[in-house]
Amino acid sequence: MTEKLYTQPQPADRYRRQSDPLLQLDKVNVSFDGFRALTDLSLQIGVSELRCVTGPNGAGKTILMDVITGKTRPDSGQIIYDQDTDLSIMSPVAITRAGIGRKFQKPTVFEALTVFENLEIALKNDKSVRACLRARLNAEQRDRIDETLKLHRLGGARQRRAGQLSHGQKQQLAIGRALVSKPGLLILDEPTEGIQPSIIKETGEVIRQLAQQGDMAILLVEQFYDFTAALADQYLVISRGEIIRRGKGEDMQQDAVRNLVAI
């Protein structure tokens, strides 16, 4: 691979060199009945990087997330997490437990349960829903949920049923559910979908705060150009299953990325 690895200093990380990629995809191919969904796709994501993936509808962005999280098996190629974990042979549940969290485009929440209970279940994802709610939280787990509620501005709604939240609040809760288990890589699928402009700004602030904590990498998949340009450390554009452009987030305007996304 020729891609230069982006990473930020993270002195507290004693186990991984800063020059080591957290996630590596090497010549990944996916096809469905002869249709090439991904073609020789390669990328590296560094420790604490905020990488934005954009492109037109049908470009292959969802398939990229699916192969990373085990929902789709690649026909060929390597997908390596944290140096030695081969994601291509693991189940979605095993991949989640290995340290990869995903927020889907449509918010995935338990609408009949409270906001607090939604985060509690996400934190104890090795148990059934009933077992999660029966098991007592320790002090560290309660602190983690409280921190997540504060970050996503949901503290005042902690005992409200998730079904009573606005769409923007459900998006925040869905991000919180993916975040509360402390993943090493957080995948966010179009977090601005269906929410008001004022909430989009708040969502961007939350994502930037997460990136600045330096304890995870973030893969942000988003078609809203202005949102990605404001956040990206690095970007890549996918079209017809191939990466057609990549670079630094600060160069997105001069690289005419807006025109590529509108294809």
C-alpha positions in Angstrom: 0.0 0.0 0.0 1.2 3.5 -0.8 -1.2 5.5 1.4 0.5 7.6 4.0 -0.8 6.8 7.4 -2.4 9.5 9.4 -2.2 9.3 13.2 -2.2 11.7 16.2 0.2 11.5 19.2 -1.3 9.3 21.9 1.2 8.9 24.7 -1.1 6.8 26.9 -1.1 4.0 24.3 1.8 1.8 25.4 0.9 -1.2 23.2 0.7 0.1 19.7 3.3 2.1 17.8 2.0 5.4 16.4 3.1 4.3 12.9 1.0 1.1 13.1 -2.4 1.3 11.3 -5.4 0.3 13.4 -7.4 -1.0 10.4 -6.0 -2.2 7.1 -7.9 -3.2 4.0 -5.8 -4.6 1.2 -7.2 -5.2 -2.2 -10.7 -6.1 -1.0 -13.1 -7.3 -3.7 -16.9 -7.9 -3.3 -19.3 -9.0 -6.0 -23.0 -9.9 -6.2 -24.1 -12.0 -9.2 -21.4 -10.6 -11.4 -21.8 -7.0 -10.1 -18.6 -5.6 -8.7 -19.5 -3.8 -5.5 -15.9 -3.2 -4.4 -12.9 -3.5 -6.6 -9.3 -3.8 -5.2 -10.2 -1.4 -2.4 -7.2 -0.7 -0.1 -7.0 1.8 2.8 -5.4 2.2 6.2 -6.8 4.0 9.2 -4.4 5.3 11.9 -4.8 5.4 15.7 -7.1 8.3 16.7 -7.8 9.3 13.1 -11.1 10.8 11.9 -11.4 9.4 8.3 -14.4 10.6 6.2 -15.7 8.4 3.4 -18.0 10.1 0.9 -19.3 9.5 -2.6 -22.6 9.4 -4.6 -25.5 7.1 -3.8 -24.7 3.5 -4.8 -21.0 4.1 -4.7 -20.1 1.2 -2.4 -20.0 3.0 1.0 -22.4 0.7 2.7 -20.7 -2.4 1.4 -17.4 -1.0 2.7 -18.9 -0.8 6.2 -20.5 -4.2 5.8 -17.2 -6.0 5.1 -15.5 -4.3 8.0 -18.2 -5.3 10.4 -18.7 -8.9 9.1 -22.1 -8.4 7.6 -20.7 -9.1 4.1 -17.8 -11.5 3.3 -15.2 -10.3 0.8 -14.5 -12.5 -2.2 -10.8 -11.7 -1.8 -8.4 -9.4 0.1 -7.4 -8.8 3.7 -9.2 -6.9 6.5 -6.9 -6.7 9.5 -7.8 -4.9 12.7 -5.2 -4.0 15.4 -2.3 -5.6 13.6 -3.3 -9.3 13.9 -7.1 -9.7 14.0 -8.5 -11.0 10.6 -12.0 -9.6 10.4 -12.9 -11.5 7.2 -13.3 -14.7 9.1 -15.2 -13.4 12.1 -18.9 -13.0 12.9 -20.4 -9.6 13.4 -20.8 -10.3 17.1 -17.2 -11.3 17.5 -16.1 -8.2 15.6 -18.1 -6.0 17.9 -16.5 -7.7 20.9 -13.0 -7.2 19.3 -13.6 -3.4 19.5 -15.5 -2.2 16.5 -18.7 -0.2 17.0 -21.1 0.8 14.3 -23.9 3.4 14.2 -26.3 2.5 11.3 -27.9 5.1 9.1 -31.3 4.4 10.7 -31.0 4.9 14.5 -31.0 1.5 16.2 -32.6 1.9 19.6 -35.0 0.0 21.8 -38.0 2.4 21.6 -39.9 0.8 24.5 -36.9 1.2 26.9 -35.5 4.3 28.5 -32.5 6.1 27.2 -30.5 4.9 30.2 -31.6 1.3 29.6 -30.6 1.5 25.9 -27.1 2.4 27.0 -27.0 -0.2 29.7 -27.9 -2.9 27.2 -25.2 -1.7 24.7 -22.6 -1.8 27.5 -23.4 -5.4 28.4 -23.8 -6.7 24.8 -22.6 -10.2 25.9 -26.0 -10.9 27.5 -29.7 -11.0 26.5 -31.8 -7.9 26.9 -33.5 -9.4 30.0 -30.2 -10.5 31.5 -28.7 -7.0 30.9 -31.5 -5.3 32.8 -31.3 -7.7 35.7 -27.5 -7.5 36.0 -26.4 -4.7 38.3 -24.1 -2.0 37.0 -20.8 -1.4 38.9 -19.6 2.2 39.6 -17.4 2.3 36.5 -20.2 1.3 34.2 -22.5 3.9 35.7 -19.9 6.5 35.2 -19.4 5.5 31.6 -23.2 5.8 30.9 -23.3 9.2 32.7 -20.4 10.4 30.6 -22.1 9.3 27.4 -25.4 10.9 28.4 -23.5 14.2 29.1 -21.5 14.1 25.8 -24.7 13.6 23.7 -26.8 16.1 25.7 -29.2 13.4 26.8 -28.8 13.8 30.6 -32.3 15.3 31.0 -33.8 12.4 29.0 -32.2 9.5 30.8 -35.5 8.1 32.0 -37.5 9.0 28.9 -38.5 6.1 26.6 -36.4 6.2 23.4 -39.6 6.1 21.3 -40.5 9.6 22.7 -37.2 11.2 21.5 -36.9 13.4 18.4 -35.1 11.9 15.3 -32.0 13.9 16.1 -32.0 12.7 19.7 -32.4 9.1 18.5 -29.3 9.6 16.3 -27.4 10.8 19.3 -28.6 7.9 21.3 -27.6 5.5 18.6 -24.1 7.0 18.5 -24.0 6.7 22.3 -24.9 3.0 22.1 -22.1 2.4 19.7 -19.7 4.4 21.9 -20.5 3.3 25.4 -18.6 0.0 25.1 -15.4 2.0 24.3 -14.6 0.7 20.8 -11.2 1.1 19.2 -12.9 1.9 15.9 -16.2 3.7 15.7 -18.1 3.6 12.4 -20.7 6.3 11.9 -23.1 5.8 8.9 -24.6 9.1 7.9 -25.3 10.6 11.4 -26.8 13.7 9.8 -29.5 11.8 8.0 -33.0 13.3 8.6 -32.0 15.8 11.3 -32.3 19.6 11.4 -29.4 21.9 10.6 -29.0 23.1 14.2 -28.7 19.5 15.3 -26.2 18.7 12.5 -23.9 21.3 14.1 -24.2 19.7 17.5 -23.6 16.3 16.0 -20.4 17.6 14.4 -19.2 19.0 17.7 -19.8 15.6 19.4 -17.9 13.8 16.8 -15.0 16.2 17.0 -14.9 15.8 20.8 -14.7 12.1 20.4 -11.8 12.4 17.9 -9.9 14.7 20.2 -10.1 12.2 23.1 -7.5 10.2 21.2 -8.6 6.8 22.3 -10.3 5.6 19.1 -10.4 6.0 15.4 -13.5 7.2 13.7 -14.7 6.1 10.2 -17.4 8.7 9.2 -19.4 7.7 6.2 -21.4 10.7 5.0 -22.7 12.3 1.8 -23.2 15.8 3.2 -20.1 17.5 1.9 -19.9 20.5 4.2 -20.2 18.3 7.3 -17.3 16.0 6.2 -15.1 18.9 5.1 -15.4 20.5 8.5 -14.4 17.3 10.3 -12.1 15.1 8.2 -8.4 14.5 9.1 -8.3 12.4 5.9 -10.9 11.8 3.3 -11.6 9.3 0.5 -14.1 9.3 -2.3 -15.7 6.1 -3.5 -17.4 5.7 -6.8 -18.6 2.4 -8.4 -16.8 0.4 -5.7 -13.4 2.1 -6.2 -11.5 4.8 -4.4 -11.2 7.6 -7.0 -9.7 10.3 -4.8 -8.1 10.6 -1.3 -6.3 13.2 0.6 -6.2 15.5 3.7 -9.5 16.9 4.9 -8.1 20.5 4.6 -7.6 19.9 0.9 -11.2 18.8 0.1 -12.2 22.1 -1.4 -9.1 22.5 -3.7 -9.5 18.8 -4.7 -13.0 19.5 -6.0 -14.5 16.8 -3.8 -17.9 18.5 -3.8 -18.2 17.9 -7.6 -17.3 14.2 -7.2 -19.9 13.6 -4.5 -22.6 15.1 -6.7 -21.9 12.6 -9.5 
